[in-house]
Amino acid sequence: MTQPIKMLRDAAWQVYEQTGLPTTRNEDWKYTDLSRLTAVLGETWWTPSHAADLDKETVEEQSIPELDAYRLIFINGRFQEDMPNLPEGVSVVPLSTLLVSDADKAAKALEMDEKTPLFNGAIAVNTAMASDGACICIADGVKLDKPLYLLHVATSGGASHIRHGIWMGRGATAHVIEHYVGNSTDAGLTHNVTLVHLDEAATLYHDRLQLEAEKQFHLGRVDVKQLRNSRFVSHSLALGAALSRVDIAVSLSGVNASCVLNGLYLIGGRQHADHHTRIDHASPDCTSQETYKGVLSGRAHAVFNGKVVVHEGADGTDAKQSNGNLLLSDHAEVDTKPELEIYADEVKCAHGATVGQLDLEQLFYLQSRGLDKTSAKNVLTFAFADDALTQMISAPVRRYLERAALKRLPQGDELQEMV
């Protein structure tokens, strides 16, 4: 390890020792208790998982079918395959390579700012421990012809600390898919931070798909900084893991920048899924649109907190935010909190949240047309959830998620709790 990287990691570890993991006494973590993580994985919860290999057939089983993409595979957080043949103007280098060959670039990928919104001690641990990830640079004006597909497979217990960086030049366009899956029967942790920088007029479509095994824990964060006329479109999906938390922090730092944040969490049993978002309108004439939906069954617990801050001088802001939740069980629970802070004039801002159950009139209508009760409930539930997927630009990704969602819809006795 080079001296600059060692100093960076030591400083990050000191931050963690001072702050520790966030607790429910922290307002941003009021409804998500990470003592469950330490109870299962132990006080040294950050201990890395073992390196592993997967045969080609198993990798294909975990991948998104029919997806034509530049694929990079990470097993237990480690890059596994030869780099795909990328177009001119697109550079992807594993973090593990940069740590050996270019300490300055590695330090840039591992950078950490304690003053950023939603910062916590877990991020410091990621800086201190991350051993691999994808460092993606797309040159000015390059429009990537197909997605960059980052497939992450967890095969054993232990923690996978992953750090991705995406730097897009002026006028560049790309679609990046982060896909998290696993077949491990042991408890483990996926711990990911993705840094995104969009230069003027750059456009990034970013899909974050979490469908991990039932005993896995998942902590994720996406930090986005946007310059003038740039566009960021995010789809964040949580269908797996015992406990998951994903933070997305977007800074609209240039005039006419825009972002769209879409999300879906579909959980059951005793799953816990937490989504926190923060959009800072720091420049005039920026727009943001945020729509998150949740479907909960069994004793599942979801948390949504979306905060939009319109800073002084950010006149002409247009911000919309909504969170809708469908509860399929009397025991399911959701804590939702949309927030607005406005320090500028001449803005258009709106937010709202709903929590409800299936519409009995719609249910009766479908049954009157010949559907049995279970099928009618599944049709209505799927229609509610699928609305969060319709804007995805990749048809194979959308079909894959629709099939995954259908498999997770509650059946039989569990549905009877509703009506």
C-alpha positions as semicolon CSV with decimal commas, in nm:
position;residue;x (nm);y (nm);z (nm)
1;M;0,000;0,000;0,000
2;T;0,143;0,337;-0,100
3;Q;0,189;0,606;0,162
4;P;-0,088;0,843;0,033
5;I;-0,342;0,559;0,034
6;K;-0,231;0,445;0,379
7;M;-0,272;0,797;0,514
8;L;-0,618;0,824;0,356
9;R;-0,729;0,492;0,498
10;D;-0,587;0,565;0,844
11;A;-0,768;0,900;0,853
12;A;-1,094;0,734;0,750
13;W;-1,055;0,469;1,017
14;Q;-1,000;0,739;1,279
15;V;-1,329;0,899;1,171
16;Y;-1,506;0,567;1,222
17;E;-1,348;0,519;1,564
18;Q;-1,478;0,863;1,664
19;T;-1,829;0,826;1,519
20;G;-1,899;0,452;1,507
21;L;-2,197;0,314;1,322
22;P;-2,506;0,536;1,321
23;T;-2,766;0,452;1,583
24;T;-3,137;0,518;1,619
25;R;-3,048;0,830;1,820
26;N;-2,938;0,981;1,487
27;E;-3,243;1,140;1,322
28;D;-3,149;0,999;0,980
29;W;-3,135;0,648;1,131
30;K;-3,430;0,671;1,368
31;Y;-3,613;0,377;1,215
32;T;-3,317;0,160;1,103
33;D;-3,131;-0,021;1,378
34;L;-2,788;-0,149;1,274
35;S;-2,747;-0,342;1,598
36;R;-2,909;-0,622;1,400
37;L;-2,605;-0,612;1,170
38;T;-2,351;-0,631;1,452
39;A;-2,552;-0,897;1,636
40;V;-2,531;-1,127;1,334
41;L;-2,186;-1,042;1,192
42;G;-2,017;-0,950;1,520
43;E;-1,833;-0,643;1,643
44;T;-1,582;-0,680;1,359
45;W;-1,863;-0,670;1,107
46;W;-1,629;-0,522;0,847
47;T;-1,416;-0,841;0,817
48;P;-1,376;-0,904;0,441
49;S;-1,537;-1,201;0,272
50;H;-1,326;-1,472;0,111
51;A;-1,222;-1,455;-0,252
52;A;-1,416;-1,694;-0,476
53;D;-1,465;-1,793;-0,838
54;L;-1,782;-1,885;-1,019
55;D;-1,816;-2,097;-1,329
56;K;-1,960;-1,939;-1,641
57;E;-2,292;-2,121;-1,610
58;T;-2,353;-1,990;-1,256
59;V;-2,265;-1,636;-1,363
60;E;-2,515;-1,656;-1,649
61;E;-2,784;-1,778;-1,408
62;Q;-2,728;-1,469;-1,194
63;S;-2,718;-1,225;-1,487
64;I;-3,001;-1,033;-1,651
65;P;-3,119;-1,242;-1,950
66;E;-3,099;-1,099;-2,301
67;L;-2,908;-0,791;-2,186
68;D;-2,657;-0,671;-2,443
69;A;-2,401;-0,482;-2,235
70;Y;-2,036;-0,436;-2,147
71;R;-2,024;-0,665;-1,844
72;L;-1,790;-0,650;-1,544
73;I;-1,822;-0,922;-1,282
74;F;-1,743;-0,886;-0,911
75;I;-1,751;-1,191;-0,683
76;N;-1,756;-1,108;-0,312
77;G;-1,649;-0,757;-0,404
78;R;-1,354;-0,854;-0,624
79;F;-1,320;-0,802;-0,997
80;Q;-1,319;-1,142;-1,168
81;E;-1,317;-1,126;-1,546
82;D;-1,107;-0,976;-1,818
83;M;-1,214;-0,625;-1,907
84;P;-1,462;-0,608;-2,197
85;N;-1,351;-0,449;-2,524
86;L;-1,471;-0,093;-2,469
87;P;-1,525;0,180;-2,731
88;E;-1,279;0,462;-2,780
89;G;-1,321;0,733;-2,520
90;V;-1,440;0,495;-2,248
91;S;-1,197;0,387;-1,976
92;V;-1,281;0,140;-1,700
93;V;-1,009;0,043;-1,453
94;P;-1,063;-0,179;-1,145
95;L;-0,991;0,000;-0,818
96;S;-0,765;-0,292;-0,722
97;T;-0,543;-0,202;-1,021
98;L;-0,532;0,168;-0,936
99;L;-0,433;0,093;-0,578
100;V;-0,115;-0,062;-0,717
101;S;-0,046;0,149;-1,025
102;D;-0,184;0,501;-0,965
103;A;-0,221;0,618;-0,607
104;D;-0,352;0,963;-0,706
105;K;-0,643;0,825;-0,908
106;A;-0,715;0,564;-0,641
107;A;-0,728;0,839;-0,378
108;K;-0,973;1,032;-0,596
109;A;-1,197;0,725;-0,615
110;L;-1,177;0,680;-0,237
111;E;-1,236;1,043;-0,146
112;M;-1,458;1,114;0,153
113;D;-1,619;1,437;0,272
114;E;-1,755;1,433;0,625
115;K;-1,964;1,744;0,548
116;T;-2,172;1,581;0,276
117;P;-2,540;1,519;0,356
118;L;-2,622;1,182;0,515
119;F;-2,257;1,114;0,596
120;N;-2,204;0,846;0,861
121;G;-1,934;0,622;1,005
122;A;-2,011;0,336;0,767
123;I;-1,891;0,550;0,475
124;A;-1,561;0,602;0,655
125;V;-1,525;0,224;0,686
126;N;-1,585;0,189;0,313
127;T;-1,304;0,437;0,245
128;A;-1,078;0,249;0,483
129;M;-1,160;-0,099;0,356
130;A;-1,268;-0,083;-0,011
131;S;-1,042;-0,309;-0,214
132;D;-1,212;-0,307;-0,553
133;G;-1,471;-0,149;-0,777
134;A;-1,499;0,010;-1,120
135;C;-1,345;0,350;-1,197
136;I;-1,529;0,467;-1,509
137;C;-1,423;0,767;-1,719
138;I;-1,619;0,871;-2,029
139;A;-1,467;1,137;-2,248
140;D;-1,632;1,455;-2,378
141;G;-1,903;1,390;-2,633
142;V;-1,895;1,009;-2,611
143;K;-2,235;0,841;-2,625
144;L;-2,196;0,483;-2,506
145;D;-2,375;0,245;-2,743
146;K;-2,485;-0,005;-2,477
147;P;-2,494;-0,022;-2,097
148;L;-2,204;-0,081;-1,861
149;Y;-2,329;-0,372;-1,650
150;L;-2,163;-0,417;-1,308
151;L;-2,273;-0,757;-1,177
152;H;-2,201;-0,822;-0,808
153;V;-2,248;-1,175;-0,672
154;A;-2,215;-1,257;-0,300
155;T;-2,132;-1,624;-0,247
156;S;-2,026;-1,639;0,120
157;G;-2,037;-1,461;0,454
158;G;-1,818;-1,167;0,545
159;A;-1,820;-0,813;0,409
160;S;-1,763;-0,692;0,053
161;H;-1,646;-0,329;0,052
162;I;-1,689;-0,184;-0,297
163;R;-1,615;0,164;-0,432
164;H;-1,724;0,274;-0,778
165;G;-1,649;0,606;-0,946
166;I;-1,818;0,746;-1,257
167;W;-1,673;1,058;-1,420
168;M;-1,851;1,179;-1,735
169;G;-1,716;1,446;-1,967
170;R;-1,898;1,732;-2,132
171;G;-2,193;1,614;-2,341
172;A;-2,127;1,243;-2,269
173;T;-2,414;0,993;-2,236
174;A;-2,411;0,652;-2,066
175;H;-2,624;0,389;-1,895
176;V;-2,471;0,215;-1,593
177;I;-2,638;-0,080;-1,419
178;E;-2,529;-0,191;-1,071
179;H;-2,679;-0,534;-1,005
180;Y;-2,645;-0,700;-0,663
181;V;-2,741;-1,067;-0,628
182;G;-2,624;-1,367;-0,430
183;N;-2,676;-1,734;-0,358
184;S;-2,511;-1,755;-0,015
185;T;-2,693;-1,919;0,273
186;D;-2,457;-1,745;0,520
187;A;-2,509;-1,397;0,657
188;G;-2,289;-1,135;0,493
189;L;-2,267;-0,768;0,405
190;T;-2,250;-0,583;0,076
191;H;-2,112;-0,234;0,140
192;N;-2,099;-0,005;-0,164
193;V;-2,032;0,362;-0,233
194;T;-2,064;0,508;-0,585
195;L;-1,932;0,855;-0,668
196;V;-2,074;1,029;-0,977
197;H;-1,952;1,350;-1,143
198;L;-2,139;1,486;-1,445
199;D;-1,977;1,761;-1,648
200;E;-2,177;2,013;-1,852
201;A;-2,461;1,859;-2,057
202;A;-2,365;1,503;-1,957
203;T;-2,643;1,245;-1,913
204;L;-2,628;0,935;-1,694
205;Y;-2,897;0,670;-1,662
206;H;-2,820;0,478;-1,344
207;D;-2,999;0,158;-1,239
208;R;-2,926;0,016;-0,894
209;L;-3,083;-0,328;-0,852
210;Q;-3,062;-0,503;-0,514
211;L;-3,192;-0,863;-0,519
212;E;-2,961;-1,030;-0,269
213;A;-3,006;-1,345;-0,061
214;E;-3,240;-1,345;0,237
215;K;-2,963;-1,339;0,504
216;Q;-2,754;-1,066;0,338
217;F;-2,717;-0,712;0,473
218;H;-2,679;-0,427;0,227
219;L;-2,550;-0,073;0,280
220;G;-2,528;0,150;-0,027
221;R;-2,468;0,513;-0,111
222;V;-2,468;0,715;-0,434
223;D;-2,313;1,064;-0,435
224;V;-2,388;1,275;-0,743
225;K;-2,253;1,616;-0,842
226;Q;-2,404;1,775;-1,153
227;L;-2,284;2,073;-1,354
228;R;-2,472;2,299;-1,598
229;N;-2,736;2,130;-1,821
230;S;-2,649;1,780;-1,698
231;R;-2,911;1,511;-1,639
232;F;-2,916;1,220;-1,392
233;V;-3,189;0,953;-1,406
234;S;-3,187;0,695;-1,128
235;H;-3,386;0,378;-1,065
236;S;-3,317;0,223;-0,725
237;L;-3,480;-0,114;-0,656
238;A;-3,477;-0,313;-0,331
239;L;-3,630;-0,660;-0,343
240;G;-3,379;-0,869;-0,147
241;A;-3,164;-0,876;0,170
242;A;-3,268;-0,906;0,532
243;L;-3,184;-0,541;0,597
244;S;-3,093;-0,283;0,334
245;R;-3,024;0,088;0,338
246;V;-2,950;0,302;0,031
247;D;-2,872;0,675;0,044
248;I;-2,873;0,891;-0,269
249;A;-2,738;1,245;-0,240
250;V;-2,760;1,472;-0,547
251;S;-2,611;1,819;-0,578
252;L;-2,753;2,024;-0,867
253;S;-2,454;2,256;-0,892
254;G;-2,503;2,411;-1,235
255;V;-2,778;2,610;-1,406
256;N;-3,047;2,395;-1,575
257;A;-2,925;2,069;-1,425
258;S;-3,197;1,809;-1,371
259;C;-3,244;1,478;-1,195
260;V;-3,510;1,208;-1,182
261;L;-3,510;0,964;-0,890
262;N;-3,738;0,662;-0,916
263;G;-3,749;0,380;-0,664
264;L;-3,930;0,060;-0,573
265;Y;-3,907;-0,156;-0,262
266;L;-4,103;-0,481;-0,260
267;I;-4,041;-0,672;0,062
268;G;-4,205;-0,932;0,284
269;G;-4,144;-1,159;0,581
270;R;-3,926;-0,966;0,826
271;Q;-3,730;-0,773;0,564
272;H;-3,630;-0,414;0,632
273;A;-3,563;-0,164;0,351
274;D;-3,460;0,198;0,405
275;H;-3,423;0,464;0,133
276;H;-3,295;0,811;0,216
277;T;-3,257;1,070;-0,060
278;R;-3,128;1,426;-0,053
279;I;-3,147;1,667;-0,347
280;D;-2,970;2,002;-0,312
281;H;-3,086;2,269;-0,555
282;A;-2,775;2,485;-0,539
283;S;-2,815;2,670;-0,873
284;P;-3,100;2,851;-1,051
285;D;-3,347;2,692;-1,292
286;C;-3,284;2,329;-1,193
287;T;-3,552;2,059;-1,185
288;S;-3,595;1,743;-0,983
289;Q;-3,863;1,478;-0,990
290;E;-3,875;1,196;-0,739
291;T;-4,117;0,902;-0,721
292;Y;-4,069;0,609;-0,482
293;K;-4,316;0,324;-0,435
294;G;-4,329;0,045;-0,180
295;V;-4,516;-0,285;-0,150
296;L;-4,497;-0,454;0,190
297;S;-4,631;-0,786;0,315
298;G;-4,582;-1,005;0,622
299;R;-4,404;-0,815;0,898
300;A;-4,184;-0,614;0,661
301;H;-4,072;-0,264;0,759
302;A;-3,984;0,011;0,511
303;V;-3,843;0,359;0,561
304;F;-3,850;0,643;0,311
305;N;-3,707;0,987;0,376
306;G;-3,675;1,225;0,083
307;K;-3,539;1,572;0,145
308;V;-3,522;1,855;-0,108
309;V;-3,325;2,166;-0,014
310;V;-3,359;2,479;-0,228
311;H;-3,063;2,698;-0,143
312;E;-3,050;3,076;-0,145
313;G;-3,019;3,205;-0,500
314;A;-3,166;2,890;-0,659
315;D;-3,458;3,081;-0,812
316;G;-3,657;2,903;-1,081
317;T;-3,635;2,568;-0,901
318;D;-3,899;2,312;-0,995
319;A;-3,907;2,016;-0,754
320;K;-4,166;1,740;-0,720
321;Q;-4,155;1,446;-0,484
322;S;-4,397;1,164;-0,401
323;N;-4,391;0,840;-0,204
324;G;-4,670;0,581;-0,230
325;N;-4,697;0,267;-0,020
326;L;-4,921;-0,038;-0,044
327;L;-4,957;-0,254;0,266
328;L;-5,070;-0,612;0,205
329;S;-5,066;-0,714;0,570
330;D;-5,191;-0,573;0,899
331;H;-4,842;-0,631;1,037
332;A;-4,643;-0,449;0,767
333;E;-4,512;-0,103;0,860
334;V;-4,375;0,199;0,677
335;D;-4,227;0,522;0,808
336;T;-4,233;0,791;0,541
337;K;-4,113;1,149;0,564
338;P;-4,094;1,374;0,257
339;E;-3,927;1,707;0,337
340;L;-3,881;2,048;0,175
341;E;-3,648;2,329;0,283
342;I;-3,677;2,644;0,073
343;Y;-3,450;2,947;0,100
344;A;-3,524;3,106;-0,240
345;D;-3,811;3,289;-0,408
346;E;-3,994;3,209;-0,732
347;V;-3,986;2,832;-0,695
348;K;-4,233;2,552;-0,763
349;C;-4,212;2,271;-0,509
350;A;-4,451;1,994;-0,410
351;H;-4,430;1,677;-0,206
352;G;-4,658;1,410;-0,067
353;A;-4,685;1,060;0,074
354;T;-4,958;0,795;0,086
355;V;-4,997;0,471;0,278
356;G;-5,291;0,246;0,195
357;Q;-5,429;-0,094;0,111
358;L;-5,580;-0,246;-0,199
359;D;-5,890;-0,076;-0,335
360;L;-6,187;-0,300;-0,254
361;E;-6,393;-0,170;-0,545
362;Q;-6,115;-0,252;-0,793
363;L;-6,075;-0,592;-0,629
364;F;-6,448;-0,660;-0,662
365;Y;-6,443;-0,550;-1,027
366;L;-6,165;-0,793;-1,118
367;Q;-6,337;-1,077;-0,933
368;S;-6,660;-1,000;-1,115
369;R;-6,467;-1,049;-1,440
370;G;-6,369;-1,403;-1,345
371;L;-6,041;-1,368;-1,151
372;D;-6,011;-1,549;-0,821
373;K;-5,934;-1,341;-0,514
374;T;-5,560;-1,416;-0,503
375;S;-5,513;-1,344;-0,874
376;A;-5,709;-1,020;-0,849
377;K;-5,492;-0,901;-0,561
378;N;-5,176;-0,988;-0,749
379;V;-5,292;-0,800;-1,059
380;L;-5,361;-0,483;-0,859
381;T;-5,039;-0,514;-0,661
382;F;-4,828;-0,572;-0,972
383;A;-4,988;-0,275;-1,150
384;F;-4,904;-0,052;-0,853
385;A;-4,542;-0,169;-0,842
386;D;-4,487;-0,178;-1,218
387;D;-4,561;0,193;-1,244
388;A;-4,216;0,251;-1,089
389;L;-4,048;0,052;-1,369
390;T;-4,214;0,194;-1,679
391;Q;-3,955;0,472;-1,728
392;M;-3,657;0,235;-1,737
393;I;-3,482;0,264;-2,074
394;S;-3,372;-0,101;-2,100
395;A;-3,647;-0,347;-2,190
396;P;-3,447;-0,656;-2,073
397;V;-3,385;-0,493;-1,734
398;R;-3,750;-0,400;-1,699
399;R;-3,867;-0,753;-1,791
400;Y;-3,618;-0,907;-1,548
401;L;-3,745;-0,690;-1,263
402;E;-4,109;-0,752;-1,349
403;R;-4,052;-1,128;-1,331
404;A;-3,863;-1,087;-1,003
405;A;-4,143;-0,874;-0,860
406;L;-4,408;-1,128;-0,957
407;K;-4,216;-1,403;-0,777
408;R;-4,210;-1,194;-0,460
409;L;-4,580;-1,118;-0,448
410;P;-4,735;-1,284;-0,140
411;Q;-4,953;-1,584;-0,199
412;G;-5,215;-1,790;-0,019
413;D;-5,276;-1,733;0,350
414;E;-5,058;-1,424;0,364
415;L;-5,288;-1,244;0,125
416;Q;-5,592;-1,335;0,333
417;E;-5,472;-1,098;0,606
418;M;-5,576;-0,810;0,386
419;V;-5,949;-0,861;0,329
